[in-house]
Amino acid sequence: MSTLQQLREGLYGAWETLVDDWRRLSRRASNAVTRFTPGGKSRDDDRDYAEQQLAIRNAGWGVLAAEVFDDDDSVVVRVEAPGMEIKDFDLRVHDNYLVVRGEKRIEREKKDGHYHVTECAYGHFERAIALPAGIDLDAARASYKNGVLRVEVPKTASYQRKRISIDVK
């Protein structure tokens, strides 16, 4: 086999490994990446041209950071979503997933004297977080404080963890 053929096979193998690893990383991270989309309920009719362009320029992928704590009594989900109000969230449970939806709004500030511009662009987001079996959805509670949405779902009495000791022989 020629050196050129060996080089081709080596590059092909490296490429295949890279593609496989990228797919694996993409699958593992799919729940951590949230798609923000511009617009929404107050579509283009309610926004001026500058706001529309700001939304289009800044649409894309973003991370809606979340933590899930599973202790003896409940499951607690904390989602970082600063700059929102409680009315901006839509929380639902569907097929053992807590689905957090919401919309961040565009902010724009403009000053003419010595020209000063501040722009922020937001959009719709959705994040699905898997919940374990044996939770009491009727007793779920949610709160929003200091930019963090906190959802607590108690476990049913029959599902709460039991501690056992196992003898090692």
Backbone bond lengths (Angstrom), bond angles and torsions (degrees), N, CA, C in turn:
res aa  C-N    CA-C-N  psi(-1)  N-CA   C-N-CA  omega(-1)  CA-C   N-CA-C  phi
1 M - - - 1.455 - - 1.524 108.19 -
2 S 1.322 116.20 136.33 1.454 120.46 -176.83 1.529 110.95 -77.15
3 T 1.304 115.36 160.20 1.463 121.72 178.96 1.521 110.86 -62.31
4 L 1.316 116.86 -37.64 1.462 121.01 178.35 1.531 110.82 -63.67
5 Q 1.318 116.79 -42.10 1.459 120.85 178.09 1.529 110.64 -64.60
6 Q 1.322 117.72 -41.29 1.465 121.58 177.47 1.526 110.70 -62.48
7 L 1.319 116.84 -40.90 1.461 121.87 178.71 1.527 110.47 -63.62
8 R 1.330 116.97 -43.86 1.471 121.25 177.55 1.521 111.17 -59.47
9 E 1.314 116.23 -47.66 1.468 120.06 -179.48 1.522 111.31 -63.65
10 G 1.312 116.58 -38.73 1.470 120.38 177.86 1.519 112.00 -64.87
11 L 1.328 116.80 -42.61 1.462 120.72 177.49 1.520 111.67 -66.47
12 Y 1.333 116.06 -40.51 1.463 120.46 178.57 1.537 110.03 -62.23
13 G 1.322 116.84 -44.20 1.467 121.19 178.51 1.520 111.72 -62.77
14 A 1.324 116.30 -42.34 1.473 119.97 178.40 1.520 110.82 -64.24
15 W 1.331 116.38 -41.20 1.471 120.43 179.59 1.528 110.88 -63.33
16 E 1.334 117.06 -44.90 1.464 121.32 179.69 1.528 110.70 -61.73
17 T 1.313 117.60 -40.59 1.461 121.59 177.69 1.525 110.52 -63.08
18 L 1.316 116.62 -43.46 1.455 121.43 179.07 1.528 111.00 -62.25
19 V 1.320 117.34 -44.40 1.465 121.69 179.75 1.532 110.31 -64.10
20 D 1.324 117.37 -44.87 1.467 120.85 179.10 1.527 110.99 -61.79
21 D 1.325 116.97 -44.69 1.468 120.58 179.39 1.527 111.29 -64.72
22 W 1.323 117.11 -38.17 1.470 120.53 178.46 1.529 110.05 -63.90
23 R 1.320 117.56 -43.94 1.470 121.08 178.04 1.522 111.26 -61.81
24 R 1.315 116.77 -42.50 1.456 121.34 179.40 1.535 110.26 -63.71
25 L 1.317 117.89 -44.34 1.462 122.23 178.17 1.524 110.56 -63.94
26 S 1.307 116.70 -41.04 1.460 121.26 179.21 1.523 111.29 -61.94
27 R 1.325 117.07 -43.11 1.471 120.51 178.15 1.517 110.75 -64.29
28 R 1.327 117.75 -43.48 1.465 120.98 -177.82 1.520 111.76 -67.52
29 A 1.321 117.64 -32.66 1.460 121.39 -176.40 1.518 113.11 -93.50
30 S 1.313 118.25 -0.52 1.465 120.18 -173.37 1.525 112.74 -60.99
31 N 1.319 119.47 -29.43 1.456 121.23 178.43 1.519 112.71 -82.17
32 A 1.312 117.87 -12.64 1.457 120.11 -177.07 1.521 112.64 -96.31
33 V 1.315 117.62 -12.59 1.452 120.44 -178.18 1.519 108.67 -106.71
34 T 1.303 115.31 131.55 1.454 121.45 -175.91 1.513 109.01 -117.65
35 R 1.319 116.55 137.26 1.463 121.38 179.76 1.522 108.69 -90.21
36 F 1.319 116.33 119.88 1.453 121.78 174.54 1.514 108.08 -96.73
37 T 1.316 117.64 130.53 1.452 120.78 -179.97 1.515 109.90 -123.37
38 P 1.303 118.30 140.13 1.456 120.37 -178.95 1.518 111.63 -73.83
39 G 1.304 114.32 161.04 1.464 119.35 173.70 1.500 111.96 86.42
40 G 1.310 115.49 -154.61 1.447 119.23 178.68 1.500 110.64 133.72
41 K 1.328 115.41 -139.92 1.456 121.25 -176.52 1.524 111.94 -59.91
42 S 1.315 116.52 -42.72 1.460 119.75 178.94 1.519 108.43 -95.12
43 R 1.287 116.21 69.05 1.463 122.92 -173.47 1.533 111.23 -59.24
44 D 1.291 117.71 -165.00 1.459 123.84 -170.77 1.527 114.45 -56.88
45 D 1.320 118.52 -24.17 1.458 120.05 -177.79 1.521 112.38 -61.31
46 D 1.339 116.92 -33.31 1.457 121.12 -174.77 1.526 113.56 -92.94
47 R 1.316 117.80 -2.29 1.463 119.68 -176.47 1.525 110.44 -120.55
48 D 1.320 115.03 146.77 1.455 117.70 177.85 1.532 109.94 -79.81
49 Y 1.304 116.26 172.89 1.454 121.91 -174.68 1.529 111.93 -59.72
50 A 1.341 117.78 -41.66 1.466 121.33 -178.56 1.528 110.81 -61.78
51 E 1.324 117.82 -41.09 1.455 121.09 178.27 1.528 111.18 -66.66
52 Q 1.325 117.26 -38.41 1.462 120.90 177.99 1.527 110.20 -62.27
53 Q 1.314 116.94 -45.21 1.459 120.76 -179.32 1.528 110.98 -66.59
54 L 1.325 117.50 -38.03 1.461 121.65 177.13 1.519 110.36 -61.20
55 A 1.322 116.75 -43.63 1.465 120.84 179.51 1.518 111.01 -63.95
56 I 1.318 117.65 -43.38 1.459 121.45 -178.73 1.532 110.92 -65.32
57 R 1.345 117.37 -42.98 1.464 121.16 -179.31 1.517 111.91 -64.17
58 N 1.317 117.81 -32.57 1.453 120.78 -172.23 1.515 114.18 -104.89
59 A 1.309 118.03 8.34 1.464 120.26 176.36 1.512 108.58 -74.15
60 G 1.308 116.61 145.02 1.455 118.76 177.91 1.506 111.14 158.91
61 W 1.314 115.05 -161.21 1.456 120.74 -176.15 1.515 110.28 -85.01
62 G 1.285 115.32 143.90 1.453 121.75 175.52 1.511 108.76 -150.49
63 V 1.296 116.11 165.17 1.452 120.44 -179.03 1.517 109.16 -106.66
64 L 1.300 116.16 124.58 1.449 122.85 173.75 1.525 104.78 -101.29
65 A 1.319 116.23 95.13 1.459 121.37 -173.01 1.520 111.19 -64.52
66 A 1.329 115.49 137.78 1.461 120.83 179.39 1.520 109.84 -143.01
67 E 1.327 114.82 150.62 1.458 122.24 174.86 1.523 107.27 -127.61
68 V 1.324 116.37 143.02 1.454 121.05 176.92 1.521 107.56 -124.77
69 F 1.331 116.12 125.52 1.451 122.46 177.73 1.524 108.02 -114.31
70 D 1.301 116.67 128.23 1.462 122.30 -179.62 1.522 106.62 -119.99
71 D 1.337 117.30 101.34 1.461 119.59 179.70 1.529 109.69 -109.26
72 D 1.317 117.04 -166.51 1.466 120.97 -175.16 1.520 113.32 -65.35
73 D 1.334 117.52 -32.74 1.455 120.88 -171.77 1.519 115.42 -105.12
74 S 1.330 117.77 -26.15 1.465 119.34 -173.32 1.522 111.62 -157.42
75 V 1.323 113.45 170.56 1.462 122.27 171.86 1.522 106.02 -111.57
76 V 1.326 116.70 127.59 1.458 121.66 -179.49 1.527 108.16 -117.70
77 V 1.321 115.70 127.10 1.463 122.09 177.89 1.526 107.23 -114.55
78 R 1.327 116.28 126.97 1.468 121.61 176.50 1.519 107.75 -118.00
79 V 1.325 116.22 127.17 1.466 121.96 -178.41 1.523 108.07 -123.01
80 E 1.327 116.27 126.21 1.462 120.58 177.53 1.520 109.31 -82.25
81 A 1.326 116.08 118.80 1.465 121.62 -179.90 1.520 108.19 -148.14
82 P 1.323 117.80 71.52 1.469 120.47 -176.13 1.520 112.71 -69.19
83 G 1.315 115.00 153.80 1.457 121.25 174.54 1.508 114.51 81.32
84 M 1.315 117.69 16.09 1.462 120.35 -178.55 1.525 109.81 -114.37
85 E 1.306 114.89 173.45 1.453 121.83 173.38 1.517 107.67 -120.17
86 I 1.325 116.40 158.47 1.464 120.35 -175.81 1.527 112.01 -58.12
87 K 1.331 117.20 -32.07 1.468 120.67 -179.72 1.535 112.22 -70.04
88 D 1.329 118.04 -14.51 1.463 121.79 -179.64 1.526 112.93 -80.22
89 F 1.348 118.03 -8.70 1.457 121.94 -177.50 1.525 111.63 -98.26
90 D 1.313 115.66 148.39 1.456 123.18 171.91 1.529 105.59 -129.98
91 L 1.337 116.96 112.65 1.460 122.37 -178.13 1.521 109.46 -110.26
92 R 1.332 115.50 130.96 1.468 121.05 178.32 1.521 108.51 -145.03
93 V 1.319 115.30 156.75 1.458 120.65 172.08 1.514 106.60 -115.14
94 H 1.344 115.03 126.91 1.455 121.34 -178.28 1.525 108.17 -138.78
95 D 1.336 117.08 121.49 1.468 122.15 178.70 1.528 112.74 50.54
96 N 1.321 117.37 49.57 1.475 123.77 179.63 1.528 113.46 62.12
97 Y 1.318 116.94 27.99 1.453 122.51 173.31 1.520 108.81 -123.61
98 L 1.320 116.32 132.89 1.454 121.07 169.88 1.518 105.94 -83.45
99 V 1.316 116.96 119.66 1.461 121.30 -178.98 1.526 107.62 -106.64
100 V 1.317 115.56 117.52 1.461 122.36 178.76 1.521 107.19 -105.43
101 R 1.323 115.83 117.89 1.465 121.20 178.06 1.519 108.15 -121.48
102 G 1.310 114.56 155.66 1.452 118.54 176.74 1.504 111.54 -173.98
103 E 1.309 113.57 -178.07 1.456 119.89 178.20 1.514 109.03 -143.44
104 K 1.312 114.46 127.31 1.462 120.59 172.01 1.515 106.84 -97.29
105 R 1.297 116.01 147.15 1.463 119.85 -174.65 1.526 112.16 -108.68
106 I 1.306 115.10 156.00 1.460 122.45 179.83 1.523 110.14 -75.04
107 E 1.311 115.37 139.26 1.457 121.22 173.92 1.524 107.16 -123.75
108 R 1.299 116.24 141.03 1.463 119.61 -179.25 1.513 107.90 -145.11
109 E 1.310 116.40 133.84 1.454 122.18 178.04 1.518 107.66 -128.48
110 K 1.315 116.70 138.89 1.456 119.68 -177.38 1.520 108.45 -143.33
111 K 1.321 117.49 134.67 1.461 123.03 175.41 1.519 107.95 -129.14
112 D 1.291 117.03 139.70 1.460 119.90 -177.29 1.519 112.85 -87.81
113 G 1.331 118.56 -40.69 1.461 120.85 -179.74 1.517 111.21 -66.95
114 H 1.317 117.62 118.46 1.467 123.94 -174.73 1.520 111.24 54.33
115 Y 1.242 117.86 33.70 1.458 131.21 177.88 1.536 114.44 20.93
116 H 1.290 115.92 118.65 1.465 124.37 -179.60 1.530 108.26 -136.60
117 V 1.319 118.55 123.70 1.462 122.18 -179.86 1.528 108.49 -128.08
118 T 1.315 117.20 133.47 1.458 123.22 172.59 1.515 106.82 -127.15
119 E 1.325 117.00 125.60 1.457 120.73 -179.12 1.520 110.01 -125.85
120 C 1.284 116.22 143.39 1.457 123.32 170.82 1.515 106.60 -137.72
121 A 1.296 117.06 143.99 1.461 119.48 178.27 1.517 109.02 -132.00
122 Y 1.277 115.36 135.90 1.453 121.06 -179.18 1.509 108.74 -133.40
123 G 1.290 117.20 -171.04 1.445 120.85 178.80 1.508 110.91 -177.76
124 H 1.319 116.14 -168.30 1.456 121.69 178.49 1.519 109.78 -75.00
125 F 1.315 116.08 148.46 1.447 120.22 173.65 1.515 109.00 -141.77
126 E 1.324 114.41 160.28 1.456 121.51 177.43 1.512 108.23 -151.17
127 R 1.312 116.18 135.04 1.463 121.38 179.01 1.516 108.27 -138.33
128 A 1.322 117.97 128.73 1.461 123.05 178.67 1.526 108.49 -108.26
129 I 1.335 115.78 127.75 1.450 121.50 -177.16 1.530 107.82 -122.54
130 A 1.318 116.44 124.01 1.462 121.34 -177.74 1.525 110.57 -66.45
131 L 1.333 115.84 137.30 1.454 122.57 176.39 1.530 108.86 -114.00
132 P 1.334 117.18 146.16 1.465 118.86 178.76 1.524 111.35 -75.68
133 A 1.306 116.11 167.89 1.467 120.84 175.00 1.522 108.69 -73.17
134 G 1.319 117.03 161.81 1.458 121.09 174.53 1.511 114.98 79.54
135 I 1.330 117.49 35.18 1.462 120.14 177.69 1.525 109.57 -112.38
136 D 1.319 115.65 155.20 1.461 122.46 -177.75 1.526 108.87 -101.16
137 L 1.320 117.05 92.43 1.465 121.40 -176.04 1.526 112.26 -65.48
138 D 1.326 117.49 -28.84 1.468 120.36 -179.08 1.527 112.06 -67.74
139 A 1.322 116.92 -22.42 1.463 120.74 -179.07 1.531 112.67 -101.04
140 A 1.320 117.63 10.98 1.472 121.54 -179.08 1.527 110.35 -66.31
141 R 1.334 115.13 144.77 1.465 121.87 178.68 1.526 109.13 -132.56
142 A 1.331 115.63 146.26 1.462 120.51 178.08 1.520 108.92 -134.42
143 S 1.336 114.96 145.20 1.467 120.42 175.54 1.521 108.02 -144.77
144 Y 1.320 115.60 159.43 1.465 121.55 179.90 1.519 107.82 -135.64
145 K 1.319 116.00 120.44 1.466 120.29 -178.19 1.528 109.06 -150.34
146 N 1.315 116.38 134.85 1.465 123.00 176.82 1.536 113.12 52.81
147 G 1.330 116.34 39.13 1.460 120.60 175.34 1.516 114.90 81.54
148 V 1.336 117.77 8.55 1.455 120.67 -178.99 1.530 109.32 -122.81
149 L 1.315 115.66 123.08 1.458 122.11 173.78 1.519 107.32 -87.54
150 R 1.321 116.69 128.17 1.469 121.56 -178.93 1.522 108.43 -121.87
151 V 1.341 116.33 122.29 1.459 122.35 178.67 1.524 106.82 -118.63
152 E 1.323 115.60 125.11 1.463 120.61 178.89 1.522 108.67 -118.84
153 V 1.339 115.23 126.49 1.465 121.80 -179.59 1.528 107.23 -122.88
154 P 1.347 117.06 111.76 1.472 119.24 179.62 1.525 111.70 -67.63
155 K 1.328 115.25 152.01 1.460 120.78 175.28 1.525 108.48 -87.10
156 T 1.306 115.67 152.47 1.465 119.43 175.75 1.525 108.19 -71.68
157 A 1.314 116.10 154.57 1.464 120.78 -177.21 1.524 111.33 -59.18
158 S 1.321 117.63 -36.20 1.463 120.78 -178.52 1.524 112.84 -71.67
159 Y 1.329 117.02 -19.42 1.460 120.06 -175.61 1.525 112.99 -100.91
160 Q 1.325 117.77 -13.52 1.460 119.57 -177.44 1.522 109.76 -57.84
161 R 1.306 114.71 143.55 1.461 120.78 -174.02 1.528 111.97 -61.38
162 K 1.303 113.95 140.34 1.458 120.21 175.18 1.523 106.82 -112.63
163 R 1.288 115.11 137.29 1.472 119.49 179.03 1.510 109.23 -96.13
164 I 1.292 114.76 132.09 1.468 120.36 176.98 1.510 107.91 -130.41
165 S 1.290 115.10 156.58 1.478 118.71 175.23 1.522 107.48 -114.02
166 I 1.303 114.30 143.39 1.458 121.28 -177.65 1.524 107.56 -120.08
167 D 1.275 115.83 127.46 1.456 120.57 178.60 1.522 109.59 -76.02
168 V 1.314 115.72 133.87 1.460 121.83 177.41 1.524 107.65 -96.31
169 K 1.316 117.03 128.54 1.471 120.84 -178.60 1.492 111.05 -111.48
